[in-house]
Structure formats: structure tokens, C-alpha cells
Amino acid sequence: MVKLVALYKKPEDVEAFLKHYREVHTPLVKKTPGLERLEVSMIKADAFGGEPPYFMMAEMYYRDWETFNAAMKSEENKAAGKDLMSFAKGLVTLLVAEVEE
Amino acid sequence: MVKLVALYKKPEDVEAFLKHYREVHTPLVKKTPGLERLEVSMIKADAFGGEPPYFMMAEMYYRDWETFNAAMKSEENKAAGKDLMSFAKGLVTLLVAEVEE
């Protein structure tokens, strides 16, 4: 499987961020063609101590590279990307990963 | 679920790193009591371009906080942690996350 991994730094207004993420962004992400699964996790601690470098992680799973590439080119993904930049610019690191096995 | 998320920067000797990770480290991690699932992913790209900040990610899933905390205190986990520091010191970021839903 291929997944898009979004790592978010802690925003200034956590409540507003989460509200937008859940009410506006997530529905857009879920419209992306071929999305198999969305896993969202709240980062609670850095195991080595101190403030964790990230606040939240979202992983969007696609069956294979073909499906992933098609999804990334879709209008639905463009809308999700545009929305992302509207509330998470400067906060988000977006990585493309290949899941082993 | 609760998961330990290990984000690894790219090592100097990728081949040696992966050999150690797969042949020595992974068996130790899998001995950790209560580990439900280990998901390893290779980071292939930074969606915004440039070199991705990480090379590999490993996620270790536990059923709940009680199981996770017990696992972290275990002798097996101590062995895995000691091994981690032997080959990944300076490379690894280790986060504790709570999976939504």
C-alpha cells in the first residue's frame, strides 16, 4: 500500500484548527478517489522527553501506486490540497510512503 | 489504540542500517508484550518537493494505554530500546500517539 502521511505542528489556536480539520478538511479528504483508509492520531508525547515536534498525524492509505497517483491528480484532491493550504500552511509536512508488506 | 511512532532520518550507510533494522531490531520489537501490529514504511518523497526529512517510519500498535504502558516497562522493550540506541542514536524521533477511532 501507499500512504500520504501528514505531520502537523501544533497550531496557535488548537480548537479552531481541529474544528476545521474535522468539519471541513476530513470530508474533502474522504472524497479522494481510491482512499482506502484515513487514520488520524494525536501525538501525546516525545518518548525522549520535551515537547513533541508534531501535534497530529494523518495517514491516507491507497491500494497501490497507480491508485495513489490517480488520486493525487484528481479534482477532489486538488480541493483537499487547497483547503490544506488555507488552514495548515507552515504547519504541515506531507510525505509519500510505501508500506512494507 | 496507542502507537509508538519511530521516524528515522536517512543513515549514512543505508544498507547496513536496513540489515540491522530487519535482522536484529525487528525481532526484538516483535517480542514486546502486547504488540498488536508493526507497520514499517519507506518514505519515498516529500509532497512539497525536496529531500524528505525522514527516510523510514515504523509504527508499533498497542490495544490501549494500559497495554502500552506495561509494554514500555517490560524487559523486552528495554532490550529493543538499547538496540535502538546502538544503531539509530541521532537518527530517530520517537513519538507516542493515540489513534482516533
N, CA and C atoms of all chains as a GROMACS GRO file, in nm:
protein
  606
    1MET      N    1   0.084  -0.120   0.000
    1MET     CA    2   0.000   0.000   0.000
    1MET      C    3   0.088   0.125   0.000
    2VAL      N    4   0.029   0.233  -0.046
    2VAL     CA    5   0.097   0.363  -0.049
    2VAL      C    6   0.019   0.456   0.041
    3LYS      N    7   0.089   0.536   0.118
    3LYS     CA    8   0.015   0.629   0.200
    3LYS      C    9   0.076   0.768   0.199
    4LEU      N   10  -0.014   0.864   0.214
    4LEU     CA   11   0.024   1.004   0.230
    4LEU      C   12   0.024   1.027   0.381
    5VAL      N   13   0.135   1.076   0.433
    5VAL     CA   14   0.147   1.100   0.576
    5VAL      C   15   0.158   1.250   0.601
    6ALA      N   16   0.061   1.305   0.673
    6ALA     CA   17   0.062   1.447   0.705
    6ALA      C   18   0.100   1.462   0.851
    7LEU      N   19   0.209   1.533   0.876
    7LEU     CA   20   0.253   1.560   1.013
    7LEU      C   21   0.230   1.708   1.040
    8TYR      N   22   0.150   1.737   1.141
    8TYR     CA   23   0.114   1.875   1.172
    8TYR      C   24   0.182   1.925   1.299
    9LYS      N   25   0.242   2.043   1.290
    9LYS     CA   26   0.294   2.108   1.409
    9LYS      C   27   0.175   2.166   1.487
   10LYS      N   28   0.200   2.197   1.614
   10LYS     CA   29   0.092   2.249   1.698
   10LYS      C   30   0.052   2.389   1.653
   11PRO      N   31  -0.076   2.408   1.621
   11PRO     CA   32  -0.122   2.540   1.578
   11PRO      C   33  -0.140   2.632   1.698
   12GLU      N   34  -0.153   2.762   1.670
   12GLU     CA   35  -0.174   2.858   1.779
   12GLU      C   36  -0.311   2.838   1.842
   13ASP      N   37  -0.413   2.822   1.756
   13ASP     CA   38  -0.548   2.800   1.806
   13ASP      C   39  -0.586   2.655   1.777
   14VAL      N   40  -0.560   2.569   1.875
   14VAL     CA   41  -0.582   2.425   1.858
   14VAL      C   42  -0.728   2.394   1.830
   15GLU      N   43  -0.816   2.460   1.904
   15GLU     CA   44  -0.960   2.433   1.892
   15GLU      C   45  -1.010   2.466   1.752
   16ALA      N   46  -0.971   2.582   1.701
   16ALA     CA   47  -1.014   2.623   1.567
   16ALA      C   48  -0.957   2.530   1.461
   17PHE      N   49  -0.832   2.493   1.480
   17PHE     CA   50  -0.765   2.402   1.387
   17PHE      C   51  -0.838   2.269   1.380
   18LEU      N   52  -0.865   2.211   1.496
   18LEU     CA   53  -0.931   2.081   1.499
   18LEU      C   54  -1.072   2.088   1.443
   19LYS      N   55  -1.140   2.199   1.469
   19LYS     CA   56  -1.276   2.216   1.418
   19LYS      C   57  -1.272   2.217   1.266
   20HIS      N   58  -1.178   2.293   1.209
   20HIS     CA   59  -1.166   2.300   1.064
   20HIS      C   60  -1.125   2.164   1.008
   21TYR      N   61  -1.027   2.102   1.076
   21TYR     CA   62  -0.978   1.973   1.028
   21TYR      C   63  -1.091   1.870   1.019
   22ARG      N   64  -1.170   1.865   1.127
   22ARG     CA   65  -1.275   1.762   1.133
   22ARG      C   66  -1.396   1.796   1.047
   23GLU      N   67  -1.438   1.922   1.050
   23GLU     CA   68  -1.564   1.960   0.983
   23GLU      C   69  -1.548   1.995   0.836
   24VAL      N   70  -1.433   2.047   0.799
   24VAL     CA   71  -1.414   2.090   0.660
   24VAL      C   72  -1.314   2.000   0.586
   25HIS      N   73  -1.195   1.982   0.646
   25HIS     CA   74  -1.090   1.911   0.573
   25HIS      C   75  -1.114   1.762   0.556
   26THR      N   76  -1.152   1.695   0.666
   26THR     CA   77  -1.172   1.549   0.658
   26THR      C   78  -1.275   1.508   0.553
   27PRO      N   79  -1.392   1.574   0.545
   27PRO     CA   80  -1.486   1.537   0.439
   27PRO      C   81  -1.427   1.550   0.299
   28LEU      N   82  -1.342   1.652   0.279
   28LEU     CA   83  -1.279   1.669   0.147
   28LEU      C   84  -1.182   1.554   0.119
   29VAL      N   85  -1.104   1.520   0.221
   29VAL     CA   86  -1.006   1.411   0.205
   29VAL      C   87  -1.078   1.280   0.172
   30LYS      N   88  -1.190   1.258   0.240
   30LYS     CA   89  -1.264   1.132   0.222
   30LYS      C   90  -1.326   1.118   0.084
   31LYS      N   91  -1.334   1.230   0.011
   31LYS     CA   92  -1.390   1.224  -0.126
   31LYS      C   93  -1.284   1.180  -0.227
   32THR      N   94  -1.157   1.178  -0.183
   32THR     CA   95  -1.050   1.145  -0.278
   32THR      C   96  -1.070   1.003  -0.332
   33PRO      N   97  -1.072   0.987  -0.466
   33PRO     CA   98  -1.098   0.855  -0.523
   33PRO      C   99  -0.992   0.752  -0.483
   34GLY      N  100  -1.036   0.634  -0.442
   34GLY     CA  101  -0.944   0.526  -0.410
   34GLY      C  102  -0.889   0.528  -0.269
   35LEU      N  103  -0.930   0.627  -0.188
   35LEU     CA  104  -0.883   0.631  -0.048
   35LEU      C  105  -0.938   0.508   0.023
   36GLU      N  106  -0.848   0.425   0.077
   36GLU     CA  107  -0.891   0.302   0.146
   36GLU      C  108  -0.918   0.328   0.293
   37ARG      N  109  -0.834   0.412   0.350
   37ARG     CA  110  -0.843   0.433   0.495
   37ARG      C  111  -0.779   0.565   0.533
   38LEU      N  112  -0.836   0.630   0.633
   38LEU     CA  113  -0.780   0.752   0.690
   38LEU      C  114  -0.757   0.724   0.838
   39GLU      N  115  -0.633   0.736   0.882
   39GLU     CA  116  -0.604   0.716   1.024
   39GLU      C  117  -0.547   0.845   1.080
   40VAL      N  118  -0.614   0.897   1.179
   40VAL     CA  119  -0.571   1.023   1.241
   40VAL      C  120  -0.526   0.993   1.384
   41SER      N  121  -0.412   1.046   1.422
   41SER     CA  122  -0.359   1.022   1.556
   41SER      C  123  -0.313   1.152   1.620
   42MET      N  124  -0.342   1.164   1.749
   42MET     CA  125  -0.295   1.281   1.824
   42MET      C  126  -0.164   1.243   1.892
   43ILE      N  127  -0.061   1.323   1.870
   43ILE     CA  128   0.069   1.297   1.930
   43ILE      C  129   0.064   1.343   2.076
   44LYS      N  130   0.087   1.249   2.166
   44LYS     CA  131   0.074   1.278   2.308
   44LYS      C  132   0.207   1.308   2.378
   45ALA      N  133   0.315   1.252   2.327
   45ALA     CA  134   0.444   1.271   2.393
   45ALA      C  135   0.560   1.239   2.300
   46ASP      N  136   0.675   1.294   2.337
   46ASP     CA  137   0.801   1.258   2.272
   46ASP      C  138   0.866   1.161   2.371
   47ALA      N  139   0.893   1.039   2.325
   47ALA     CA  140   0.946   0.937   2.416
   47ALA      C  141   1.081   0.977   2.477
   48PHE      N  142   1.153   1.066   2.412
   48PHE     CA  143   1.281   1.112   2.465
   48PHE      C  144   1.266   1.235   2.553
   49GLY      N  145   1.140   1.277   2.574
   49GLY     CA  146   1.115   1.392   2.661
   49GLY      C  147   1.107   1.523   2.585
   50GLY      N  148   1.054   1.623   2.650
   50GLY     CA  149   1.039   1.754   2.586
   50GLY      C  150   0.914   1.762   2.501
   51GLU      N  151   0.898   1.874   2.435
   51GLU     CA  152   0.779   1.897   2.352
   51GLU      C  153   0.792   1.815   2.224
   52PRO      N  154   0.690   1.735   2.189
   52PRO     CA  155   0.698   1.661   2.064
   52PRO      C  156   0.704   1.758   1.945
   53PRO      N  157   0.777   1.723   1.839
   53PRO     CA  158   0.787   1.810   1.723
   53PRO      C  159   0.657   1.824   1.645
   54TYR      N  160   0.564   1.730   1.668
   54TYR     CA  161   0.435   1.734   1.599
   54TYR      C  162   0.322   1.720   1.698
   55PHE      N  163   0.204   1.758   1.652
   55PHE     CA  164   0.084   1.763   1.733
   55PHE      C  165  -0.016   1.657   1.688
   56MET      N  166  -0.017   1.632   1.557
   56MET     CA  167  -0.114   1.541   1.499
   56MET      C  168  -0.055   1.478   1.373
   57MET      N  169  -0.101   1.356   1.343
   57MET     CA  170  -0.060   1.288   1.220
   57MET      C  171  -0.182   1.230   1.154
   58ALA      N  172  -0.187   1.244   1.022
   58ALA     CA  173  -0.296   1.181   0.946
   58ALA      C  174  -0.233   1.096   0.836
   59GLU      N  175  -0.283   0.975   0.822
   59GLU     CA  176  -0.231   0.884   0.718
   59GLU      C  177  -0.344   0.843   0.626
   60MET      N  178  -0.319   0.862   0.496
   60MET     CA  179  -0.421   0.832   0.396
   60MET      C  180  -0.368   0.719   0.309
   61TYR      N  181  -0.434   0.604   0.321
   61TYR     CA  182  -0.389   0.481   0.256
   61TYR      C  183  -0.456   0.458   0.121
   62TYR      N  184  -0.371   0.420   0.024
   62TYR     CA  185  -0.419   0.383  -0.109
   62TYR      C  186  -0.362   0.245  -0.143
   63ARG      N  187  -0.438   0.172  -0.222
   63ARG     CA  188  -0.403   0.032  -0.252
   63ARG      C  189  -0.265   0.016  -0.315
   64ASP      N  190  -0.231   0.100  -0.411
   64ASP     CA  191  -0.104   0.088  -0.484
   64ASP      C  192  -0.068   0.222  -0.547
   65TRP      N  193   0.049   0.226  -0.613
   65TRP     CA  194   0.097   0.350  -0.672
   65TRP      C  195   0.003   0.403  -0.780
   66GLU      N  196  -0.055   0.312  -0.857
   66GLU     CA  197  -0.144   0.355  -0.965
   66GLU      C  198  -0.263   0.431  -0.907
   67THR      N  199  -0.324   0.372  -0.804
   67THR     CA  200  -0.440   0.433  -0.740
   67THR      C  201  -0.400   0.565  -0.674
   68PHE      N  202  -0.285   0.563  -0.607
   68PHE     CA  203  -0.237   0.683  -0.539
   68PHE      C  204  -0.213   0.796  -0.639
   69ASN      N  205  -0.141   0.767  -0.747
   69ASN     CA  206  -0.111   0.870  -0.846
   69ASN      C  207  -0.238   0.928  -0.907
   70ALA      N  208  -0.333   0.841  -0.937
   70ALA     CA  209  -0.460   0.888  -0.993
   70ALA      C  210  -0.533   0.978  -0.892
   71ALA      N  211  -0.529   0.938  -0.766
   71ALA     CA  212  -0.594   1.016  -0.661
   71ALA      C  213  -0.531   1.154  -0.649
   72MET      N  214  -0.397   1.159  -0.656
   72MET     CA  215  -0.328   1.287  -0.640
   72MET      C  216  -0.359   1.384  -0.754
   73LYS      N  217  -0.393   1.330  -0.871
   73LYS     CA  218  -0.425   1.413  -0.988
   73LYS      C  219  -0.571   1.457  -0.990
   74SER      N  220  -0.652   1.398  -0.902
   74SER     CA  221  -0.796   1.422  -0.908
   74SER      C  222  -0.837   1.562  -0.863
   75GLU      N  223  -0.955   1.603  -0.909
   75GLU     CA  224  -1.011   1.732  -0.869
   75GLU      C  225  -1.039   1.733  -0.718
   76GLU      N  226  -1.082   1.617  -0.668
   76GLU     CA  227  -1.113   1.607  -0.525
   76GLU      C  228  -0.987   1.635  -0.442
   77ASN      N  229  -0.874   1.579  -0.487
   77ASN     CA  230  -0.750   1.601  -0.413
   77ASN      C  231  -0.704   1.745  -0.424
   78LYS      N  232  -0.726   1.806  -0.538
   78LYS     CA  233  -0.689   1.947  -0.554
   78LYS      C  234  -0.768   2.033  -0.454
   79ALA      N  235  -0.895   2.000  -0.438
   79ALA     CA  236  -0.978   2.073  -0.342
   79ALA      C  237  -0.927   2.052  -0.200
   80ALA      N  238  -0.890   1.930  -0.168
   80ALA     CA  239  -0.838   1.900  -0.034
   80ALA      C  240  -0.706   1.973  -0.011
   81GLY      N  241  -0.623   1.977  -0.115
   81GLY     CA  242  -0.494   2.045  -0.107
   81GLY      C  243  -0.510   2.196  -0.089
   82LYS      N  244  -0.606   2.252  -0.160
   82LYS     CA  245  -0.633   2.395  -0.150
   82LYS      C  246  -0.681   2.428  -0.008
   83ASP      N  247  -0.767   2.343   0.044
   83ASP     CA  248  -0.816   2.362   0.180
   83ASP      C  249  -0.701   2.349   0.281
   84LEU      N  250  -0.614   2.251   0.258
   84LEU     CA  251  -0.500   2.230   0.348
   84LEU      C  252  -0.418   2.358   0.361
   85MET      N  253  -0.391   2.420   0.247
   85MET     CA  254  -0.310   2.541   0.249
   85MET      C  255  -0.382   2.658   0.316
   86SER      N  256  -0.514   2.648   0.324
   86SER     CA  257  -0.590   2.758   0.385
   86SER      C  258  -0.582   2.758   0.537
   87PHE      N  259  -0.555   2.641   0.597
   87PHE     CA  260  -0.552   2.637   0.743
   87PHE      C  261  -0.425   2.576   0.801
   88ALA      N  262  -0.343   2.513   0.717
   88ALA     CA  263  -0.227   2.442   0.771
   88ALA      C  264  -0.094   2.481   0.706
   89LYS      N  265  -0.098   2.588   0.627
   89LYS     CA  266   0.027   2.631   0.562
   89LYS      C  267   0.130   2.663   0.670
   90GLY      N  268   0.250   2.613   0.653
   90GLY     CA  269   0.355   2.636   0.752
   90GLY      C  270   0.352   2.538   0.868
   91LEU      N  271   0.242   2.465   0.881
   91LEU     CA  272   0.229   2.370   0.991
   91LEU      C  273   0.250   2.225   0.946
   92VAL      N  274   0.222   2.200   0.818
   92VAL     CA  275   0.216   2.062   0.772
   92VAL      C  276   0.338   2.016   0.692
   93THR      N  277   0.382   1.895   0.723
   93THR     CA  278   0.484   1.823   0.646
   93THR      C  279   0.409   1.709   0.581
   94LEU      N  280   0.426   1.692   0.448
   94LEU     CA  281   0.347   1.592   0.376
   94LEU      C  282   0.442   1.494   0.307
   95LEU      N  283   0.436   1.369   0.349
   95LEU     CA  284   0.528   1.270   0.297
   95LEU      C  285   0.454   1.158   0.223
   96VAL      N  286   0.521   1.104   0.124
   96VAL     CA  287   0.465   0.992   0.048
   96VAL      C  288   0.543   0.868   0.089
   97ALA      N  289   0.473   0.765   0.136
   97ALA     CA  290   0.540   0.646   0.188
   97ALA      C  291   0.485   0.517   0.130
   98GLU      N  292   0.573   0.419   0.121
   98GLU     CA  293   0.534   0.287   0.073
   98GLU      C  294   0.537   0.191   0.191
   99VAL      N  295   0.424   0.129   0.218
   99VAL     CA  296   0.413   0.041   0.334
   99VAL      C  297   0.473  -0.095   0.300
  100GLU      N  298   0.558  -0.146   0.388
  100GLU     CA  299   0.619  -0.276   0.366
  100GLU      C  300   0.520  -0.385   0.404
  101GLU      N  301   0.513  -0.488   0.320
  101GLU     CA  302   0.416  -0.596   0.341
  101GLU      C  303   0.273  -0.543   0.348
  102MET      N  304  -0.659   0.286   2.003
  102MET     CA  305  -0.526   0.222   2.011
  102MET      C  306  -0.420   0.327   2.038
  103VAL      N  307  -0.309   0.279   2.089
  103VAL     CA  308  -0.195   0.366   2.116
  103VAL      C  309  -0.081   0.316   2.029
  104LYS      N  310  -0.006   0.408   1.973
  104LYS     CA  311   0.107   0.360   1.895
  104LYS      C  312   0.234   0.440   1.921
  105LEU      N  313   0.344   0.370   1.910
  105LEU     CA  314   0.476   0.430   1.916
  105LEU      C  315   0.514   0.454   1.771
  106VAL      N  316   0.552   0.577   1.739
  106VAL     CA  317   0.587   0.611   1.602
  106VAL      C  318   0.734   0.647   1.599
  107ALA      N  319   0.813   0.571   1.524
  107ALA     CA  320   0.955   0.598   1.510
  107ALA      C  321   0.980   0.656   1.372
  108LEU      N  322   1.034   0.777   1.368
  108LEU     CA  323   1.068   0.843   1.241
  108LEU      C  324   1.220   0.846   1.232
  109TYR      N  325   1.273   0.785   1.126
  109TYR     CA  326   1.418   0.775   1.111
  109TYR      C  327   1.469   0.866   1.000
  110LYS      N  328   1.573   0.941   1.030
  110LYS     CA  329   1.641   1.019   0.926
  110LYS      C  330   1.726   0.921   0.845
  111LYS      N  331   1.767   0.966   0.726
  111LYS     CA  332   1.845   0.879   0.638
  111LYS      C  333   1.984   0.856   0.696
  112PRO      N  334   2.021   0.729   0.716
  112PRO     CA  335   2.154   0.700   0.771
  112PRO      C  336   2.260   0.712   0.662
  113GLU      N  337   2.386   0.716   0.705
  113GLU     CA  338   2.495   0.724   0.607
  113GLU      C  339   2.507   0.595   0.528
  114ASP      N  340   2.498   0.482   0.599
  114ASP     CA  341   2.506   0.352   0.533
  114ASP      C  342   2.367   0.289   0.538
  115VAL      N  343   2.290   0.315   0.434
  115VAL     CA  344   2.151   0.268   0.429
  115VAL      C  345   2.141   0.116   0.435
  116GLU      N  346   2.230   0.050   0.362
  116GLU     CA  347   2.226  -0.096   0.355
  116GLU      C  348   2.251  -0.159   0.492
  117ALA      N  349   2.353  -0.110   0.562
  117ALA     CA  350   2.386  -0.162   0.694
  117ALA      C  351   2.273  -0.134   0.793
  118PHE      N  352   2.217  -0.014   0.783
  118PHE     CA  353   2.106   0.025   0.870
  118PHE      C  354   1.988  -0.069   0.852
  119LEU      N  355   1.948  -0.089   0.727
  119LEU     CA  356   1.832  -0.173   0.699
  119LEU      C  357   1.858  -0.318   0.740
  120LYS      N  358   1.979  -0.365   0.721
  120LYS     CA  359   2.014  -0.501   0.760
  120LYS      C  360   1.997  -0.518   0.911
  121HIS      N  361   2.051  -0.420   0.986
  121HIS     CA  362   2.039  -0.427   1.131
  121HIS      C  363   1.893  -0.414   1.172
  122TYR      N  364   1.821  -0.320   1.108
  122TYR     CA  365   1.682  -0.299   1.144
  122TYR      C  366   1.600  -0.427   1.127
  123ARG      N  367   1.620  -0.491   1.012
  123ARG     CA  368   1.537  -0.608   0.982
  123ARG      C  369   1.582  -0.733   1.059
  124GLU      N  370   1.714  -0.753   1.067
  124GLU     CA  371   1.763  -0.879   1.123
  124GLU      C  372   1.779  -0.878   1.274
  125VAL      N  373   1.807  -0.761   1.331
  125VAL     CA  374   1.829  -0.754   1.476
  125VAL      C  375   1.716  -0.679   1.547
  126HIS      N  376   1.686  -0.559   1.499
  126HIS     CA  377   1.590  -0.476   1.572
  126HIS      C  378   1.446  -0.526   1.567
  127THR      N  379   1.400  -0.559   1.446
  127THR     CA  380   1.261  -0.601   1.432
  127THR      C  381   1.226  -0.723   1.520
  128PRO      N  382   1.310  -0.827   1.523
  128PRO     CA  383   1.277  -0.940   1.613
  128PRO      C  384   1.264  -0.898   1.760
  129LEU      N  385   1.346  -0.802   1.801
  129LEU     CA  386   1.338  -0.754   1.940
  129LEU      C  387   1.206  -0.680   1.964
  130VAL      N  388   1.170  -0.594   1.870
  130VAL     CA  389   1.045  -0.518   1.880
  130VAL      C  390   0.926  -0.613   1.888
  131LYS      N  391   0.930  -0.719   1.805
  131LYS     CA  392   0.818  -0.812   1.799
  131LYS      C  393   0.800  -0.893   1.926
  132LYS      N  394   0.904  -0.894   2.012
  132LYS     CA  395   0.893  -0.965   2.139
  132LYS      C  396   0.821  -0.882   2.245
  133THR      N  397   0.802  -0.754   2.217
  133THR     CA  398   0.741  -0.665   2.317
  133THR      C  399   0.600  -0.714   2.349
  134PRO      N  400   0.568  -0.736   2.478
  134PRO     CA  401   0.437  -0.788   2.515
  134PRO      C  402   0.323  -0.696   2.474
  135GLY      N  403   0.220  -0.752   2.414
  135GLY     CA  404   0.102  -0.673   2.378
  135GLY      C  405   0.109  -0.603   2.245
  136LEU      N  406   0.223  -0.616   2.174
  136LEU     CA  407   0.233  -0.552   2.042
  136LEU      C  408   0.130  -0.616   1.950
  137GLU      N  409   0.040  -0.533   1.896
  137GLU     CA  410  -0.066  -0.585   1.808
  137GLU      C  411  -0.020  -0.588   1.663
  138ARG      N  412   0.055  -0.486   1.627
  138ARG     CA  413   0.092  -0.472   1.486
  138ARG      C  414   0.213  -0.382   1.472
  139LEU      N  415   0.299  -0.418   1.376
  139LEU     CA  416   0.415  -0.336   1.342
  139LEU      C  417   0.400  -0.299   1.195
  140GLU      N  418   0.397  -0.170   1.166
  140GLU     CA  419   0.387  -0.126   1.027
  140GLU      C  420   0.509  -0.042   0.994
  141VAL      N  421   0.585  -0.089   0.896
  141VAL     CA  422   0.706  -0.018   0.855
  141VAL      C  423   0.685   0.040   0.716
  142SER      N  424   0.722   0.165   0.699
  142SER     CA  425   0.703   0.231   0.569
  142SER      C  426   0.831   0.302   0.528
  143MET      N  427   0.862   0.296   0.400
  143MET     CA  428   0.977   0.368   0.346
  143MET      C  429   0.925   0.500   0.290
  144ILE      N  430   0.985   0.610   0.331
  144ILE     CA  431   0.944   0.741   0.283
  144ILE      C  432   1.004   0.762   0.144
  145LYS      N  433   0.919   0.782   0.048
  145LYS     CA  434   0.965   0.792  -0.091
  145LYS      C  435   0.979   0.936  -0.140
  146ALA      N  436   0.900   1.027  -0.085
  146ALA     CA  437   0.905   1.165  -0.133
  146ALA      C  438   0.844   1.261  -0.034
  147ASP      N  439   0.883   1.387  -0.049
  147ASP     CA  440   0.820   1.497   0.023
  147ASP      C  441   0.724   1.559  -0.080
  148ALA      N  442   0.595   1.560  -0.048
  148ALA     CA  443   0.496   1.608  -0.144
  148ALA      C  444   0.519   1.753  -0.185
  149PHE      N  445   0.587   1.830  -0.101
  149PHE     CA  446   0.614   1.970  -0.134
  149PHE      C  447   0.748   1.985  -0.207
  150GLY      N  448   0.813   1.872  -0.236
  150GLY     CA  449   0.939   1.876  -0.309
  150GLY      C  450   1.061   1.878  -0.218
  151GLY      N  451   1.177   1.848  -0.276
  151GLY     CA  452   1.300   1.847  -0.197
  151GLY      C  453   1.319   1.714  -0.126
  152GLU      N  454   1.425   1.707  -0.049
  152GLU     CA  455   1.458   1.584   0.024
  152GLU      C  456   1.361   1.567   0.142
  153PRO      N  457   1.297   1.450   0.154
  153PRO     CA  458   1.208   1.431   0.269
  153PRO      C  459   1.289   1.436   0.400
  154PRO      N  460   1.230   1.488   0.506
  154PRO     CA  461   1.301   1.498   0.634
  154PRO      C  462   1.329   1.362   0.698
  155TYR      N  463   1.255   1.259   0.653
  155TYR     CA  464   1.273   1.125   0.707
  155TYR      C  465   1.288   1.024   0.595
  156PHE      N  466   1.341   0.910   0.632
  156PHE     CA  467   1.375   0.802   0.540
  156PHE      C  468   1.284   0.683   0.560
  157MET      N  469   1.244   0.660   0.685
  157MET     CA  470   1.164   0.544   0.719
  157MET      C  471   1.079   0.576   0.841
  158MET      N  472   0.965   0.507   0.850
  158MET     CA  473   0.878   0.522   0.968
  158MET      C  474   0.834   0.384   1.013
  159ALA      N  475   0.833   0.364   1.145
  159ALA     CA  476   0.782   0.238   1.199
  159ALA      C  477   0.676   0.272   1.302
  160GLU      N  478   0.565   0.202   1.296
  160GLU     CA  479   0.456   0.226   1.392
  160GLU      C  480   0.423   0.097   1.465
  161MET      N  481   0.424   0.106   1.597
  161MET     CA  482   0.401  -0.010   1.682
  161MET      C  483   0.271   0.011   1.757
  162TYR      N  484   0.171  -0.069   1.724
  162TYR     CA  485   0.037  -0.052   1.778
  162TYR      C  486   0.010  -0.137   1.901
  163TYR      N  487  -0.052  -0.074   2.000
  163TYR     CA  488  -0.095  -0.143   2.121
  163TYR      C  489  -0.243  -0.115   2.144
  164ARG      N  490  -0.312  -0.209   2.204
  164ARG     CA  491  -0.458  -0.200   2.219
  164ARG      C  492  -0.504  -0.075   2.294
  165ASP      N  493  -0.435  -0.042   2.404
  165ASP     CA  494  -0.477   0.070   2.488
  165ASP      C  495  -0.360   0.118   2.572
  166TRP      N  496  -0.381   0.223   2.648
  166TRP     CA  497  -0.275   0.283   2.728
  166TRP      C  498  -0.220   0.186   2.831
  167GLU      N  499  -0.306   0.104   2.889
  167GLU     CA  500  -0.262   0.009   2.992
  167GLU      C  501  -0.161  -0.089   2.932
  168THR      N  502  -0.196  -0.144   2.817
  168THR     CA  503  -0.111  -0.239   2.747
  168THR      C  504   0.019  -0.170   2.703
  169PHE      N  505   0.004  -0.050   2.650
  169PHE     CA  506   0.121   0.025   2.604
  169PHE      C  507   0.218   0.053   2.719
  170ASN      N  508   0.164   0.104   2.829
  170ASN     CA  509   0.250   0.138   2.944
  170ASN      C  510   0.321   0.014   2.998
  171ALA      N  511   0.250  -0.096   3.006
  171ALA     CA  512   0.311  -0.221   3.054
  171ALA      C  513   0.422  -0.264   2.958
  172ALA      N  514   0.395  -0.251   2.829
  172ALA     CA  515   0.495  -0.289   2.728
  172ALA      C  516   0.622  -0.205   2.741
  173MET      N  517   0.603  -0.075   2.764
  173MET     CA  518   0.717   0.017   2.772
  173MET      C  519   0.806  -0.015   2.893
  174LYS      N  520   0.746  -0.073   2.999
  174LYS     CA  521   0.820  -0.105   3.120
  174LYS      C  522   0.888  -0.242   3.112
  175SER      N  523   0.853  -0.319   3.010
  175SER     CA  524   0.900  -0.458   3.002
  175SER      C  525   1.049  -0.471   2.972
  176GLU      N  526   1.103  -0.585   3.009
  176GLU     CA  527   1.244  -0.615   2.980
  176GLU      C  528   1.266  -0.623   2.829
  177GLU      N  529   1.167  -0.677   2.760
  177GLU     CA  530   1.177  -0.688   2.614
  177GLU      C  531   1.192  -0.550   2.549
  178ASN      N  532   1.113  -0.454   2.600
  178ASN     CA  533   1.121  -0.320   2.543
  178ASN      C  534   1.254  -0.253   2.576
  179LYS      N  535   1.304  -0.281   2.695
  179LYS     CA  536   1.434  -0.225   2.732
  179LYS      C  537   1.542  -0.276   2.637
  180ALA      N  538   1.534  -0.404   2.603
  180ALA     CA  539   1.630  -0.462   2.509
  180ALA      C  540   1.617  -0.396   2.371
  181ALA      N  541   1.493  -0.374   2.329
  181ALA     CA  542   1.470  -0.310   2.199
  181ALA      C  543   1.522  -0.166   2.200
  182GLY      N  544   1.500  -0.098   2.312
  182GLY     CA  545   1.546   0.040   2.326
  182GLY      C  546   1.698   0.049   2.327
  183LYS      N  547   1.761  -0.045   2.394
  183LYS     CA  548   1.908  -0.048   2.399
  183LYS      C  549   1.964  -0.071   2.258
  184ASP      N  550   1.901  -0.162   2.187
  184ASP     CA  551   1.943  -0.190   2.050
  184ASP      C  552   1.922  -0.067   1.961
  185LEU      N  553   1.809   0.000   1.980
  185LEU     CA  554   1.778   0.120   1.902
  185LEU      C  555   1.891   0.222   1.913
  186MET      N  556   1.936   0.244   2.037
  186MET     CA  557   2.040   0.343   2.060
  186MET      C  558   2.175   0.299   2.001
  187SER      N  559   2.189   0.169   1.977
  187SER     CA  560   2.316   0.118   1.923
  187SER      C  561   2.330   0.146   1.773
  188PHE      N  562   2.218   0.163   1.702
  188PHE     CA  563   2.230   0.184   1.558
  188PHE      C  564   2.154   0.308   1.507
  189ALA      N  565   2.069   0.366   1.591
  189ALA     CA  566   1.986   0.476   1.542
  189ALA      C  567   1.995   0.604   1.626
  190LYS      N  568   2.092   0.608   1.718
  190LYS     CA  569   2.106   0.727   1.800
  190LYS      C  570   2.131   0.848   1.710
  191GLY      N  571   2.060   0.956   1.734
  191GLY     CA  572   2.076   1.075   1.650
  191GLY      C  573   1.993   1.072   1.522
  192LEU      N  574   1.942   0.953   1.488
  192LEU     CA  575   1.863   0.941   1.366
  192LEU      C  576   1.713   0.934   1.394
  193VAL      N  577   1.679   0.884   1.514
  193VAL     CA  578   1.539   0.852   1.541
  193VAL      C  579   1.465   0.954   1.628
  194THR      N  580   1.342   0.984   1.585
  194THR     CA  581   1.245   1.061   1.664
  194THR      C  582   1.139   0.961   1.704
  195LEU      N  583   1.106   0.957   1.834
  195LEU     CA  584   1.014   0.856   1.885
  195LEU      C  585   0.894   0.925   1.950
  196LEU      N  586   0.778   0.906   1.891
  196LEU     CA  587   0.657   0.973   1.940
  196LEU      C  588   0.554   0.874   1.990
  197VAL      N  589   0.478   0.918   2.090
  197VAL     CA  590   0.369   0.837   2.143
  197VAL      C  591   0.239   0.900   2.095
  198ALA      N  592   0.156   0.821   2.027
  198ALA     CA  593   0.033   0.876   1.968
  198ALA      C  594  -0.090   0.794   2.002
  199GLU      N  595  -0.202   0.863   2.009
  199GLU     CA  596  -0.330   0.799   2.035
  199GLU      C  597  -0.411   0.803   1.906
  200VAL      N  598  -0.449   0.684   1.858
  200VAL     CA  599  -0.521   0.676   1.732
  200VAL      C  600  -0.667   0.709   1.754
  201GLU      N  601  -0.722   0.796   1.672
  201GLU     CA  602  -0.863   0.833   1.684
  201GLU      C  603  -0.949   0.723   1.622
  202GLU      N  604  -1.057   0.692   1.689
  202GLU     CA  605  -1.148   0.585   1.648
  202GLU      C  606  -1.074   0.448   1.643
   0.00000   0.00000   0.00000
